[in-house]
């Protein structure tokens, strides 16, 4: 089986490519390197002991995409290629809609034209917006997301539901909570562009003294320690869920399938708990200051991931401390390269 992985050199994409190769799938990556670097390809090969095919281009270039489908018998796609910076999406909404949705539609057009099924979409818990219930189930009503990035994820889901229904296709929407951590080999991980917006890359760079202090955005939330709560899921656990979801999709006998799964640990951790776990796991200090709340942040979001356990036989296994230990190893690797 040959799987097209768009954004396969990105953070979650690269970890998933390794898991696919470990499970004997052939992998064709299309990635324009807008948020990755070429050495990730070499490191994927080193970790998996196998070589994915790699095409460096922007998926908006339809003619190049079509040539990939001419050259390979593609059996399915996992679509990671997307812009993902929440703040940036507010400043450049058109770039986000154009990039995240046109690229998706281009791939789906090829699927339709060539009669291919089996599509897995990288979605996000951001589609729930400020949910009315915790933990969040797949059936929890979706609200309008705070950001244009979030809206591209919600629209992507709608496009895929219509695609599956109209053309009898099999589709899985995976809603990730907060992915963290790096590969245990320390050869793969997140490459934040510029100053990190997300908590864990910021904590890591503070521990390594690239940043002076972490700013904790608010300690007046109605939670036990006053800081906001999220569900931090280890990236390798997340990558494994993609393989399980793909195997289920490939085994489905119905022509039309629309499956939706939350991927999280089912456990919420506060910002202060993350900082404490990082310090304990790595025996380093993370200086911080308490600041005002960040606009658009919600108090609490954590998953009910029982459906993924029931139907995919998948469960998050790695502890927060272990995930944060791998992050630190990756940071040391990055510093040894520069
Ligand atoms: C955001 C996106 C989510 C995406 C995730 C990972 C939304 C609403 N959320 O989640 O879709 O999957 O990024 O890319 O679109 N924090 C600090 N100091 C910092 C950074 C963060 O205190 O320097 C706090 C935040 O206020 C928040 C928590 O840490 O309470 C997590 O923040 P972050 O890592 O940015 O993720 P989310 O905003 O939850």
Boltz pocket constraint, residues with backbone or C-beta under 6 A from the ligand:
constraints:
  - pocket:
      binder: B
      contacts: [[A, 84], [A, 86], [A, 124], [A, 125], [A, 126], [A, 146], [A, 147], [A, 150], [A, 176], [A, 177], [A, 178], [A, 179], [A, 196], [A, 197], [A, 198], [A, 199], [A, 200], [A, 202], [A, 214], [A, 215], [A, 216], [A, 217], [A, 218], [A, 228], [A, 229], [A, 230], [A, 271], [A, 294], [A, 296], [A, 297], [A, 298]]
      max_distance: 6.0
